[in-house]
Amino acid sequence: MEQILDMSVVEELLSFSDDGDPELLLDLIQMFLDDGPSKVSAVNEGLQAGDFDKMERAAHSLKGSSGNLGARLLQDACEQMLIATRHHRLDDSRRLTALLGNRFAEAEVALKQLYANYKA
C-alpha cells in the first residue's frame, strides 16, 4: 500500500485531531470514493468527444483529491494528463487515460482498505 498511498499524508491527516479520531480521514476517503469514479468517467468521455477542456477539468479535480489523501501515483498520472490536455496531445491523452484509470483503481482499493481499518 505504501507505493500507492503516501502514509505520511495519512498520518498528517490523523494528526489534525487531538484524540486521534479518524473522522476527517474517513470523510475525505468517502468523498474520494463517491466522486472519483465520475471524474474518471469524465476523462473517458472527454477523450471520446475530443474535449480537452473536460478531460483537464476532471483530471485537475482528481489530482487535488488524490493529493489530499497521498495517492501519489494517481496524482502524478493526473498531472501528466493536465500537461497533455493543455497542449492538446491526443495520443498522450489516450495513453494517459488508461494509466489514470489503472492508478485510480489501485488507489480506490488501497483507500477502501484504509477506510475499513479505521472504521472498525
C-alpha atoms as an extended CHARMM CRD file, in Angstrom:
* protein
*
       120  EXT
         1         1  MET       CA              0.0000000000        0.0000000000        0.0000000000  PROA      1               0.0000000000
         2         2  GLU       CA              2.9400000000        2.3410000000        0.6910000000  PROA      2               0.0000000000
         3         3  GLN       CA              3.7090000000        2.6330000000       -3.0150000000  PROA      3               0.0000000000
         4         4  ILE       CA              0.1100000000        3.5530000000       -3.7880000000  PROA      4               0.0000000000
         5         5  LEU       CA             -0.5150000000        5.7560000000       -0.7400000000  PROA      5               0.0000000000
         6         6  ASP       CA              1.9630000000        8.0460000000        0.9460000000  PROA      6               0.0000000000
         7         7  MET       CA              1.2510000000        7.1060000000        4.5380000000  PROA      7               0.0000000000
         8         8  SER       CA              2.9060000000       10.2680000000        5.8380000000  PROA      8               0.0000000000
         9         9  VAL       CA             -0.0370000000       12.1830000000        4.3310000000  PROA      9               0.0000000000
        10        10  VAL       CA             -2.4830000000        9.8440000000        6.0800000000  PROA      10              0.0000000000
        11        11  GLU       CA             -0.6070000000       10.3050000000        9.3670000000  PROA      11              0.0000000000
        12        12  GLU       CA             -0.7090000000       14.0680000000        8.9260000000  PROA      12              0.0000000000
        13        13  LEU       CA             -4.4830000000       13.9520000000        8.4150000000  PROA      13              0.0000000000
        14        14  LEU       CA             -4.8200000000       11.8800000000       11.5730000000  PROA      14              0.0000000000
        15        15  SER       CA             -2.6640000000       14.3670000000       13.4920000000  PROA      15              0.0000000000
        16        16  PHE       CA             -5.2270000000       17.1260000000       12.9180000000  PROA      16              0.0000000000
        17        17  SER       CA             -7.3700000000       15.5170000000       15.6000000000  PROA      17              0.0000000000
        18        18  ASP       CA             -6.1830000000       15.8480000000       19.1950000000  PROA      18              0.0000000000
        19        19  ASP       CA             -7.5740000000       12.4700000000       20.1860000000  PROA      19              0.0000000000
        20        20  GLY       CA             -6.5640000000       10.5880000000       17.0340000000  PROA      20              0.0000000000
        21        21  ASP       CA            -10.1490000000       10.4840000000       15.7920000000  PROA      21              0.0000000000
        22        22  PRO       CA            -10.0100000000        9.4390000000       12.1360000000  PROA      22              0.0000000000
        23        23  GLU       CA            -13.2240000000       11.3000000000       11.1920000000  PROA      23              0.0000000000
        24        24  LEU       CA            -11.5050000000       13.7790000000        8.8300000000  PROA      24              0.0000000000
        25        25  LEU       CA             -9.5880000000       10.9880000000        7.1120000000  PROA      25              0.0000000000
        26        26  LEU       CA            -12.7190000000        8.8710000000        6.7630000000  PROA      26              0.0000000000
        27        27  ASP       CA            -14.6950000000       11.8110000000        5.3610000000  PROA      27              0.0000000000
        28        28  LEU       CA            -12.0120000000       12.5780000000        2.7650000000  PROA      28              0.0000000000
        29        29  ILE       CA            -11.7900000000        8.9220000000        1.7480000000  PROA      29              0.0000000000
        30        30  GLN       CA            -15.5650000000        8.6950000000        1.4060000000  PROA      30              0.0000000000
        31        31  MET       CA            -15.6920000000       11.8270000000       -0.7510000000  PROA      31              0.0000000000
        32        32  PHE       CA            -12.9230000000       10.4170000000       -2.9410000000  PROA      32              0.0000000000
        33        33  LEU       CA            -14.7380000000        7.0960000000       -3.2970000000  PROA      33              0.0000000000
        34        34  ASP       CA            -18.0320000000        8.8520000000       -4.0710000000  PROA      34              0.0000000000
        35        35  ASP       CA            -16.6860000000       11.4420000000       -6.5330000000  PROA      35              0.0000000000
        36        36  GLY       CA            -13.6610000000        9.7440000000       -8.0680000000  PROA      36              0.0000000000
        37        37  PRO       CA            -15.4610000000        7.3910000000      -10.4500000000  PROA      37              0.0000000000
        38        38  SER       CA            -17.3470000000       10.2890000000      -12.0380000000  PROA      38              0.0000000000
        39        39  LYS       CA            -14.0450000000       12.1330000000      -12.5900000000  PROA      39              0.0000000000
        40        40  VAL       CA            -12.5140000000        9.0920000000      -14.2890000000  PROA      40              0.0000000000
        41        41  SER       CA            -15.6670000000        8.7680000000      -16.4030000000  PROA      41              0.0000000000
        42        42  ALA       CA            -15.4490000000       12.4470000000      -17.3390000000  PROA      42              0.0000000000
        43        43  VAL       CA            -11.8610000000       11.9410000000      -18.5380000000  PROA      43              0.0000000000
        44        44  ASN       CA            -13.0060000000        8.9960000000      -20.6700000000  PROA      44              0.0000000000
        45        45  GLU       CA            -15.9970000000       10.9230000000      -22.0130000000  PROA      45              0.0000000000
        46        46  GLY       CA            -13.7900000000       13.9000000000      -22.8180000000  PROA      46              0.0000000000
        47        47  LEU       CA            -11.3830000000       11.6640000000      -24.6990000000  PROA      47              0.0000000000
        48        48  GLN       CA            -14.1990000000       10.1170000000      -26.7440000000  PROA      48              0.0000000000
        49        49  ALA       CA            -15.5720000000       13.5580000000      -27.5910000000  PROA      49              0.0000000000
        50        50  GLY       CA            -12.1820000000       15.1540000000      -28.2080000000  PROA      50              0.0000000000
        51        51  ASP       CA            -12.9990000000       17.6000000000      -25.4020000000  PROA      51              0.0000000000
        52        52  PHE       CA             -9.6330000000       18.5020000000      -23.8980000000  PROA      52              0.0000000000
        53        53  ASP       CA            -11.2250000000       21.0120000000      -21.5110000000  PROA      53              0.0000000000
        54        54  LYS       CA            -13.4580000000       18.3490000000      -19.9900000000  PROA      54              0.0000000000
        55        55  MET       CA            -10.5040000000       15.9940000000      -19.5510000000  PROA      55              0.0000000000
        56        56  GLU       CA             -8.4380000000       18.7770000000      -18.0000000000  PROA      56              0.0000000000
        57        57  ARG       CA            -11.1510000000       19.8050000000      -15.5180000000  PROA      57              0.0000000000
        58        58  ALA       CA            -11.7370000000       16.2260000000      -14.3830000000  PROA      58              0.0000000000
        59        59  ALA       CA             -8.0140000000       15.4570000000      -14.0980000000  PROA      59              0.0000000000
        60        60  HSD       CA             -7.4450000000       18.6740000000      -12.1480000000  PROA      60              0.0000000000
        61        61  SER       CA            -10.1730000000       17.8140000000       -9.6550000000  PROA      61              0.0000000000
        62        62  LEU       CA             -8.9460000000       14.2350000000       -9.2760000000  PROA      62              0.0000000000
        63        63  LYS       CA             -5.3670000000       15.4430000000       -8.8440000000  PROA      63              0.0000000000
        64        64  GLY       CA             -6.4210000000       17.5570000000       -5.8790000000  PROA      64              0.0000000000
        65        65  SER       CA             -8.4250000000       14.8810000000       -4.1060000000  PROA      65              0.0000000000
        66        66  SER       CA             -5.7770000000       12.2160000000       -4.6950000000  PROA      66              0.0000000000
        67        67  GLY       CA             -3.0560000000       14.5370000000       -3.4140000000  PROA      67              0.0000000000
        68        68  ASN       CA             -5.0630000000       15.2810000000       -0.2730000000  PROA      68              0.0000000000
        69        69  LEU       CA             -5.0370000000       11.5620000000        0.5220000000  PROA      69              0.0000000000
        70        70  GLY       CA             -1.4750000000       10.8120000000       -0.5230000000  PROA      70              0.0000000000
        71        71  ALA       CA             -2.3830000000        8.8070000000       -3.6370000000  PROA      71              0.0000000000
        72        72  ARG       CA              0.8250000000        9.9660000000       -5.3030000000  PROA      72              0.0000000000
        73        73  LEU       CA              0.8070000000        7.6250000000       -8.3280000000  PROA      73              0.0000000000
        74        74  LEU       CA             -2.6910000000        8.7710000000       -9.2220000000  PROA      74              0.0000000000
        75        75  GLN       CA             -1.7640000000       12.3780000000       -8.5620000000  PROA      75              0.0000000000
        76        76  ASP       CA              1.2150000000       12.0360000000      -10.9140000000  PROA      76              0.0000000000
        77        77  ALA       CA             -0.9480000000       10.4650000000      -13.6420000000  PROA      77              0.0000000000
        78        78  CYS       CA             -3.3850000000       13.3730000000      -13.2920000000  PROA      78              0.0000000000
        79        79  GLU       CA             -0.5430000000       15.8910000000      -13.5870000000  PROA      79              0.0000000000
        80        80  GLN       CA              0.6690000000       14.1980000000      -16.7640000000  PROA      80              0.0000000000
        81        81  MET       CA             -2.8970000000       14.3070000000      -18.0970000000  PROA      81              0.0000000000
        82        82  LEU       CA             -3.1290000000       18.0280000000      -17.3430000000  PROA      82              0.0000000000
        83        83  ILE       CA              0.0040000000       18.6810000000      -19.3800000000  PROA      83              0.0000000000
        84        84  ALA       CA             -1.1980000000       16.5420000000      -22.2870000000  PROA      84              0.0000000000
        85        85  THR       CA             -4.6510000000       18.1190000000      -22.3970000000  PROA      85              0.0000000000
        86        86  ARG       CA             -3.3600000000       21.6760000000      -22.1140000000  PROA      86              0.0000000000
        87        87  HSD       CA             -1.2260000000       21.0320000000      -25.1840000000  PROA      87              0.0000000000
        88        88  HSD       CA             -3.9890000000       19.0840000000      -26.9730000000  PROA      88              0.0000000000
        89        89  ARG       CA             -1.8470000000       15.9850000000      -27.3200000000  PROA      89              0.0000000000
        90        90  LEU       CA             -4.3680000000       13.3490000000      -28.3270000000  PROA      90              0.0000000000
        91        91  ASP       CA             -2.0430000000       10.3240000000      -28.3830000000  PROA      91              0.0000000000
        92        92  ASP       CA             -0.6310000000       11.1810000000      -24.9560000000  PROA      92              0.0000000000
        93        93  SER       CA             -4.1490000000       11.8020000000      -23.6390000000  PROA      93              0.0000000000
        94        94  ARG       CA             -5.2450000000        8.3830000000      -24.8910000000  PROA      94              0.0000000000
        95        95  ARG       CA             -2.3350000000        6.6380000000      -23.1950000000  PROA      95              0.0000000000
        96        96  LEU       CA             -2.7460000000        8.6360000000      -20.0050000000  PROA      96              0.0000000000
        97        97  THR       CA             -6.4770000000        7.9610000000      -19.8130000000  PROA      97              0.0000000000
        98        98  ALA       CA             -5.6950000000        4.2640000000      -19.4870000000  PROA      98              0.0000000000
        99        99  LEU       CA             -2.9380000000        4.9450000000      -16.9450000000  PROA      99              0.0000000000
       100       100  LEU       CA             -5.1870000000        7.2590000000      -14.9470000000  PROA      100             0.0000000000
       101       101  GLY       CA             -7.9150000000        4.5950000000      -14.8460000000  PROA      101             0.0000000000
       102       102  ASN       CA             -5.4560000000        1.9850000000      -13.6010000000  PROA      102             0.0000000000
       103       103  ARG       CA             -3.9780000000        4.3020000000      -10.9950000000  PROA      103             0.0000000000
       104       104  PHE       CA             -7.4520000000        5.2500000000       -9.8080000000  PROA      104             0.0000000000
       105       105  ALA       CA             -8.3970000000        1.5810000000       -9.4160000000  PROA      105             0.0000000000
       106       106  GLU       CA             -5.2520000000        0.9590000000       -7.3420000000  PROA      106             0.0000000000
       107       107  ALA       CA             -5.9080000000        3.9850000000       -5.1360000000  PROA      107             0.0000000000
       108       108  GLU       CA             -9.5490000000        3.0140000000       -4.7360000000  PROA      108             0.0000000000
       109       109  VAL       CA             -8.6240000000       -0.4540000000       -3.4410000000  PROA      109             0.0000000000
       110       110  ALA       CA             -5.9800000000        0.9390000000       -1.0720000000  PROA      110             0.0000000000
       111       111  LEU       CA             -8.3170000000        3.6270000000        0.2710000000  PROA      111             0.0000000000
       112       112  LYS       CA            -11.1550000000        1.1450000000        0.7940000000  PROA      112             0.0000000000
       113       113  GLN       CA             -8.7680000000       -0.9920000000        2.8450000000  PROA      113             0.0000000000
       114       114  LEU       CA             -7.6160000000        2.0260000000        4.8210000000  PROA      114             0.0000000000
       115       115  TYR       CA            -11.2140000000        3.0810000000        5.3960000000  PROA      115             0.0000000000
       116       116  ALA       CA            -12.1170000000       -0.3870000000        6.6750000000  PROA      116             0.0000000000
       117       117  ASN       CA             -9.1070000000       -0.3810000000        9.0240000000  PROA      117             0.0000000000
       118       118  TYR       CA            -10.0670000000        2.9390000000       10.6330000000  PROA      118             0.0000000000
       119       119  LYS       CA            -13.8130000000        2.4040000000       10.5830000000  PROA      119             0.0000000000
       120       120  ALA       CA            -13.5670000000       -0.8220000000       12.6020000000  PROA      120             0.0000000000
